[in-house]
Amino acid sequence: MIETAYALLIGVFFATAVYLILSKAVIRMLLGVAVLGNAVNLLIFTAGRLTREAPPIVTAESGERLVAPYANPLPQALILTAIVIGFAMFTFLLVLGYRAYQELDADNTDTMRLTEPEKAPPPPTTY
Amino acid sequence: MASQTQAPDPGALPAAMIEHATAMADWVVILPVVLCLIGGALLLIMRKSRIGQAGLAILVTIGVIASDIALLMRTLDGPVSMTMGKWLPPFGIAFTADVLSAGFALAAAVATLVVLFYTQAELQLREVRHGFHALVLLMLAGVSGAFLTGDIFNLYVWFEVMLIASFGLMIMGGRKIQLDAAVKYGFLNFLATTFFLVALGYLYGLVGTLNMADIVTAAAVAPKVPMAAIASLMLLAFGMKAAAFPVNAWLPASYHAPDPGVSALFAGLLTKVGAYTLLRILVALMPGTRDWLGPVLVVVATTTLIIAPLGALAQTNLRRALGFFVIGGIGAILAGLAIGTPTGIQGGAIYAFNSMLVMTAFYLVAGLVERVTGEMDTRQMGGLYAVNSPLSIAFLVLVFAAAGLPPSLAFWPKLLLVEGSVASGQYWVLAAVLINSILTSIAGSRLWAHIFWRQGRAGTHSEQPNDRLRPLSPTYRGFAAVPTGALVLAIVLLGLWPNPVFEAGRLAATGLVDPVPYVAATGLAPANDAAQGGAAMASEETPR
């Protein structure tokens, strides 16, 4: 039951992220990337099956092995890694967006045309 | 290899820990990555010394090449695996190398070495202090790690290592055009790795394991429809990383922005990691889904093969045109994937190996051309043949290599692709491969004619000798031109004596199509269901 709620929430996150990333403003794209990262983390968490109130801890009573039911610890490790990496990437893109705004005086991707000039020279006609 | 003797104990839980130390010889699997990471850390310490940084970076890269060669020699007898942290696979993170991964890692390290020499001529002190060499080594660590890892989440981590290092290299120098390029490159590549992470989450939810060798076994019995969805997401993610046709726009928009040495490194290494991962995942890990995605792969491969040289024809910026040649090479690798027979996969794998060396060399030659002419626009070049004829020879050889014409290594994988597509009746792929060769040779030889053959600059000056050409300085000749020339020579020699590469490519393709030795190397029980029956038969005659 709770999985359905999570799935819906992830859907909302993805929809928001896609909407924001499709924007022309770099700052909105950045927000979209941040939301997308959270959507993916929730997705991994849910894909690892949700188990309540059963920490995955081996105790002396449990006979040195995990006794079911226990929460899956692996998705948490994966998400932790993904959060760290995602945070580093987001930070870089944030600074990059800011520098691009300073240098190119543009927050609008339509006006970022240095690498792909708007008035590109016509293809060569000789040979 | 050490864990191969581990027999499952029927009564109790199977052992999950490694009891004894890893054999020293198995360390060679992680050596390429470890050397790069240690080297990168040391370079940060000595960031003020230019000569020290350059020397150490080159030494470390030579060490990486040596360990890649040692690894390749070992993998000729079968895949090598090492599991870290004492947990047996599928729990511990494993590095598993076969001929394909070791060969690609070797090509990547060789390309990096040449680029490191080249950049000594063009680097400014500021860029050295900003950690250029450390970033190059970190990128090589990411690329080697992605090739050698045997754990799919670990693969994601290496992709991100590679990506963050390439971000740093992309904006090194801080020119406006680089920031503009980095926005496009950064967002789209980060999105691609995020798509990969989504696919990874689904895959884990479905098969419950992240070890690649374990996925081979689990994916064979997993429900078909979710697997197809996961494979489609993977195809999208790595198609973006590899710059396959519908999602290729970021590559010609960004690769020409940084300095030539950096763009050569990117062109040689980055897209091929995406192509390698597609080969590994769609052929070895989920062979069933490759058959499902077959028609999609054919469309993607053929359109990439044909669109790429057309894009190159329309360009006047030299390195932007080369960007389209990189995409064309990706099309050829995808064609091998689309054909799907061992011959086709062998062709795709050898083409990827070849493309790593050729594209690095091509961008470096383009960098030399830009240096001599002082221009990035082919219309303002011209008359170069009179000033620097060796450069024109190297350029022409590389045009042949990009088009897949005989004196270069690229001819042989193209031949395999043609053979494979005829044998499996995939005439669309056959037509696309041939049209790609023709169009690429037209686009490339026209670039050559514009830059070298035409007397002077375009327009009214075209009949007068170009007076703006400057001969290369001794630094450029020694550090940049000689290593680049050596790489071009190596490409020609490999084309004339292709047997070792050809044979290694055959072993690599066998290893992908029949993953039983790959699974066995990690110590996991090989799959024994009917679907793998034919493959198991084939594995009885051990390669070499």
Chai-1 contact restraints between the chains, C-beta under 6 A:
chainA,res_idxA,chainB,res_idxB,connection_type,confidence,min_distance_angstrom,max_distance_angstrom,comment,restraint_id
A,L36,B,T194,contact,1.0,0.0,6.0,A-B,restraint_1
A,V40,B,T194,contact,1.0,0.0,6.0,A-B,restraint_2
A,V40,B,L197,contact,1.0,0.0,6.0,A-B,restraint_3
A,V40,B,V198,contact,1.0,0.0,6.0,A-B,restraint_4
A,L43,B,G201,contact,1.0,0.0,6.0,A-B,restraint_5
A,I44,B,G201,contact,1.0,0.0,6.0,A-B,restraint_6
A,A47,B,G201,contact,1.0,0.0,6.0,A-B,restraint_7
A,A47,B,Y204,contact,1.0,0.0,6.0,A-B,restraint_8
A,A47,B,G205,contact,1.0,0.0,6.0,A-B,restraint_9
A,L78,B,F153,contact,1.0,0.0,6.0,A-B,restraint_10
A,I85,B,E160,contact,1.0,0.0,6.0,A-B,restraint_11
A,M89,B,F190,contact,1.0,0.0,6.0,A-B,restraint_12
A,F92,B,F167,contact,1.0,0.0,6.0,A-B,restraint_13
A,L93,B,G186,contact,1.0,0.0,6.0,A-B,restraint_14
A,L96,B,A182,contact,1.0,0.0,6.0,A-B,restraint_15
A,L96,B,G186,contact,1.0,0.0,6.0,A-B,restraint_16
A,R99,B,L179,contact,1.0,0.0,6.0,A-B,restraint_17
A,A100,B,L179,contact,1.0,0.0,6.0,A-B,restraint_18
A,A100,B,V183,contact,1.0,0.0,6.0,A-B,restraint_19
A,E103,B,K176,contact,1.0,0.0,6.0,A-B,restraint_20
A,E103,B,L179,contact,1.0,0.0,6.0,A-B,restraint_21
A,M112,B,D180,contact,1.0,0.0,6.0,A-B,restraint_22
A,L114,B,K176,contact,1.0,0.0,6.0,A-B,restraint_23
A,L114,B,I177,contact,1.0,0.0,6.0,A-B,restraint_24
A,L114,B,D180,contact,1.0,0.0,6.0,A-B,restraint_25
A,T115,B,I177,contact,1.0,0.0,6.0,A-B,restraint_26
A,T115,B,D180,contact,1.0,0.0,6.0,A-B,restraint_27
A,T115,B,A181,contact,1.0,0.0,6.0,A-B,restraint_28
A,T115,B,A253,contact,1.0,0.0,6.0,A-B,restraint_29
A,T115,B,A257,contact,1.0,0.0,6.0,A-B,restraint_30
A,E116,B,A253,contact,1.0,0.0,6.0,A-B,restraint_31
A,P121,B,T316,contact,1.0,0.0,6.0,A-B,restraint_32
A,P123,B,A314,contact,1.0,0.0,6.0,A-B,restraint_33
A,P124,B,T316,contact,1.0,0.0,6.0,A-B,restraint_34
A,Y127,B,R446,contact,1.0,0.0,6.0,A-B,restraint_35
A,Y127,B,A449,contact,1.0,0.0,6.0,A-B,restraint_36
